[in-house]
């Protein structure tokens, strides 16, 4: 998550960001919160093991101007510019942008040592280029943010069936969002938080199959756009804090395509079935004793494509002495109606994976538990 906003995309429910494909520069990060153990009551089934929340610096706490460079002997070279401005009347703006480019490196791959495969040398492996950008406007109780990123990389080797060292083979990923957050603190220490975001995710690749007897060029494209909103109210009670909220998600597009462009154009997969979901949730903190705490939470997700899911969760922690913490976390997921997203590919292409998806297997219940021990001296 970035500032409490989930970065998981809606096509594959994945969150795979490493290296240059994570678009937030570390110079923007104030802290990284790691919530260990199951937290599915607040964050859904993706929080079954742990959650990582990256908190960015406020514009008022950022440098007025900063520039940094990055040079790597194998990876790309990068230039980053960042600036913060006091706009007056309580408004502060932070703008950051970076660009990177690298030619990659060459690598010898055993088993491809033939003249028509460049004698086994994969050229420009991991060569990539792209940009990262982030904007944050803080104004009173409001915060507006934008995150725009694209990376294009050369795919020198794409596995069995693809042309080795094909210069036209590539993969490209994009992750963008714009959002607004409103926070209101009450005199009784209660807090109301509301946020709304528009997200975009895109992935595309090209791979060429060797001539047999003619070459085939395949293009994959995945593209999704969705709007999500969440309202959270927290209120302190005499025995602990109560948190309740409602989360909603509406997909505008959820597209998966696979097209063979040569020798004859053939649509092998053309699937677009957006989903919509809503989820109320509740979590109660209990201060059982001076060094004992317990958390109990429930969440009910209702999805148009996948049915309903019930998520109970609990966490018990004890701190026998300062710096020593032991906790036991448990969470579950129970499906009242669970199906995989149905697919209807066009054309004559047959896929055992798609055939499996069309069978709509029932998902069983899932339970998870975590025991953690930490000691600070």
N, C-alpha and C positions, 0 to 999 in steps of 0.2 A: 504494500500500500504506500501511497504518497500522501501525506497529510490526512490519513484516514480514508482515502479514496482507493478502492481495489483496482489493481492493475491487471487482474485476470481478464483475458479476452473471452468472448462468448461463443466462439466457434468450437474450439477444442478445450475450453476451460483450462488453459495453460497460462503459465506466467514464467516464461523462460527468458530471462534477461541477464546476460553475462557480458563483461567487456564493454565494447562500444555500442552494443545494442540496448544497454540501459541508458536512457537519454538524460539522466539527471547528473550534472557534474557534482563531484564531492565537495567543491568549494561552496555549494549552495546548502549543504546539509548541516543542520544544527545538531541533530542527534538521531540515532537509530534505536527504536524501541523493539525489543524482541519479547513477544508474549508467548512464553513456553506453555505447552500443554494444550489440550482441546479448548477451543473458544468458539465452537460452532453456534452457540446460542446467539452471539452477537454478529458473527461474520458468515454464518452458513456452513455448508459442508466443506468448503475450502479451508476452513479453520480447524480441521479435525486434529491436527498435530501441533501447529504453532502458527503465529502470525508475525510478520515483520512490517513495521510501520516506519517509513523514512520521513522525518520531520524537517522541513526546510527552514532556513533562516528568515526572519521577518525582514522586509525591506528596510526598516529603520535600523536594523542591526547589521546591515551589509555595507561593504565599502562603497564609496561614491563612484570609484572606477577601479577596475582590476583587469589585468591581462595575464594570461599564462600560456605557456607552450609545452608541448609534450613530444618527445622524439624517442622512437623505439627502433632497435636494430632489426626487428622482424615485423612488428606491428605498424600501424599507421602513425603519421605525424598529425598533430592536432594543434589548433589555435583557438583559444577561448577568450571572449570579451564579456565583461559584466559591469553593470552600472546601476546605481540606485539614485532616485531623485525624490526630494521632498516637494510635492505638488501644492502644499499649503492646505489649510482647512482640514487638517488631520489626515490627508491622503498621502501615501508613500508608494512609489513605484519601483520595482526591481525588474530589470531586463537582462537576460543572459543568452548568448548564442555562441556556438562553436562549430567548426568544420574540421573534418579529418579526411585523410587520404593516405593510402599505402599501396604499394605495388605487390605486397606479399613476398613470398620466397619460393624457391624451387625445391622440389623434393623428388628423390628417386623412389619409385614404387616397384618392388620386386614382382615379377610375373607379367609385366607389361613391356618387357625389353624387346620390342620389335620396331622395325623402321616406320610402320604406319601408326605407331603409338608413341612417337617421339623418343624411342628407345627407353621408355619407362620414366621419363622425366616430366613430372607435373609442374607446369610453369605458373607462376603468380598465385601459388596456393595461399588462400586467405587474403588476397588482395581485396581491398574494400574502400569505399568512400561514402560520405554522408554528412549529416548535420544534426545537431541537437539545439533546441531552443526552449526557453522557459520564461514566463512573464508572471509577475505577482503584483497585484494592486491591493493594498490594505487601506480601508477607509472606515473608520469607526468600528461598528460591529460587523462590517462586511469584509469579505476577502474574495477577490476574483483572481483566477489563475488559468494559465494556458501552457500546454506542453505539446511540442510538435517535433517529431523525430523521424528520420528515414535513414536506412542503411542499404547500400547496394554492394554485394560481394560477388566475386567470381568463384564459380563452383568448378574447380579443376577436375574433381573426381566425384561422381554422384552414384557410385555403387554399380552393381551388376546391371547389365543391359544398357548402360549409358556410354556415350563416346568418351574415351579417356582423353583428358587434356583438351576438350573442346573449347575453343576461345569464346564461343557465343553463349556458353552455359552460365547461368547466374541464379542468384536468389536475392530477393529484395523484401525487407520487412519495414512496416510503418506502424507507429503507435502515437496517437494524438488524443488530447482531450482539452476541453475548456469547461470551467465550472465556477460556481459561486457558492459561498458558505456564509451563513448568518449565525452568529452566536450572541445569545442574550443571557447575562448573569443576573439573577434575582437577589433581592436583599436577604432572603433566607438561605443563601448558598446553593439554591437550585440553579440549573443551567438548561437552556433550550438551544439545541443545535440543529440547523436545517441546511441541507446542501442539495444542489442539483448539478448534474454533469452531462455533457454530451461527449461520447467517446467514439473513436474510430480505430480500427485495426485492419491492417492489410498485409498480405503475404503473396508473393509471386515467385515462380521459378521457371526456368527453361532447361530442358535436358534433351540431348540428341541421341538417338539410338543408331548404332552402326548400320551401314547399308546391308540389307539382306532381303531382296536385292536392292531396295531403295532406302534412303535415309528417312527417318521419322523424327519430326520435331514436336515435342510435347510441351505444352504450357499449362502450368497450374496457377490458379488464382483463388485466394480466399480473401473476402472483404466483409467487414461487419461495421455497422453503425448502430448505436443504441443510446438511449437516454435513461439515466438512473437518478433517483431522488431518495433521500433518507431524512427522517426527522427523529431526533433522540432527545428525550427529557430525562435528566437525572436529578434526584431529590434525596438529600441526606435525612436519614431516620435516626432514632436514638441508638439503634443496634447495627447500623450500616447503611450504605447507599443503595437506593433503588434506581435502576436504569430500565427504561422502557422506550420502545420506538417502533417505527414502521419503515420498511424499505420496499421500493418498487423499481422495476426494471422493464423497459419496453424496447424491444429490438426493432429497428427500422429496416435493417438488412442483415441477412446471415447467408452469405453467398459462398458456394464452393463450385469451382469450375475446373474441368480438365478438357483441353482441346488439342487434338493432333492436327497440325497445320500442313504437313506434307507427308507423303505425296498428294493425299486427298484430305481436305479439311473434314474432320469428324469430331462432333461433340460427344465426348465420352461421359462427361458428368456435368450436369447443369442443375444445381439444387439450391433453392433459396426458400427457407421456411423460418421466418422470424418467430421468436418466442416472446412471451410476456409473463412476468411473475410478480408476486407481492408476498411480503413476509413480515408479520408482526413478531416482536421478540421482547423478552423480559428477563432481567437478571437482578438478583438480590444479593447484597453483601451482608454477611453476618459476622459481627465481632463477638465470638463466643467467649473469649477471655482476653486478658491483656496481650497474650502472645499467640492466640488462636484466631484464625479467620477461615470463613467458608464462603463459597460463592455457589449459588444455584441459578441456573438459567434454562429457559425454554425458547424455542423458535419454531415457527410453522411456515414452511415455504410452500406456496401454491403456484405451480407453473402450468401454462397452457399446453406445453409439449411433454412435460415429464410428470405431471400429476403433483401430489402432495407429499411433503417430507416433514417429519417431526424430529426435532433435534433437542434432546435434553442434555445438559452438561452440568458438572459440579467440580469444584476444586476445594481441597482442604489443605491448609498450610499452617505450620507451627514454627515459631522462632524461639527456641529454648534460650538463646542468648544472643546479644547483638552480633550481627555479621553471620549468623548461622540460620539457614532456612531450609525446611523440608516440606515438600508439597506432594500431594497425590491428586491427579486430574483424571476425570473420566468423562467421556462423551459418547453419544450414540446417534445413529440416524435410522429412522424407521420409515419405510415408504408404504403409503397406502395405495398408490398406483404409480408404478415406475416403468417407463419405457425409454428406449433409446430414441433419439431424434430420427424419425423415419426419412428415408431417402428415396427419391425417384429419379434415377439417372436417365438421361436421354441417349438415344443411339443404341448401338448393338454391343457396346463394351460390357463384358461380364466381369464382376469383381466378387471374390469370395467374402471380402470384408463387407461390401455393401449388402450382399445377400444375408450375411449374419445380422446386420443392423435391421433388415426388414423383418426378421423373425421376432423382434421386440421381446427379448428375454426379460423376465421379472427379476428385479434386483432384490437381494436379501438384505436384512438389517445389518448394520455395521456398528461395532463397538470399539472404542479405543480408550486406552488408559496410559498415563505417563507418571512416573515417579521421578522427582528431581531433588537433588541435594546440592546446596551451595554453601560455601564457607568463605568468609572474608576476614582477613586479619589486618 
